[in-house]
Each structure stands twice: as structure tokens, then as C-alpha cells.
Amino acid sequence: MKHLHSSLAKMYLDYMKTVTIHEAKTNLSRLIEKACRGEEIVIARGSDPVVRLVPIERRKKHRRLGILQGTLVVGPEFFQPLPANELDRWE
């Protein structure tokens, strides 16, 4: 089973672009662009893979302020003081 796992890992790493740390430092801007386009980049120390360069996921939509306006209603009782027995539970 261990051999199967290492074989699958090797196949996966062969699929991705692997560069050395030196190459990554020299070509970082280009590698970032490739990663942002979806290419998988692995950075290796010598022949040992150590990190994967991936883009940060961006939010799909901006949050819209007031989206629930008019949906939720707060009655005037919300602003009334709490009864003493309920207030004691909060202290």
C-alpha cells in the first residue's frame, strides 16, 4: 500500500510544474501568474517537493449592506428594560 501511495504521489507531482527554490525566486512573478490561471506549481528543495503555490480564493460576490432590510422587524418591546428576574440571569 505504501508503494501505491508513493507511486500516486509521484504521478501527481509529475502532472504539476515543479521548480527549485532558486528558480522560484528568480521567476516568482511568472509563477504567480501561472498559479492564478490555474496551473499547479510545486516548489522543491533539490528534488524534494516542499510547498505548493496556489492562488487565494476571492469572494465570489460582494456583500450587500441592508440585504434583510424590511424583512426583520424589531418591535418596541425590544428597547424596554428587562424584567428583574431575567436581568438577574445575565449577571
Order of alpha helices (4+ residues) and beta strands (2+ residues): alpha-beta-alpha-alpha-beta-beta-alpha
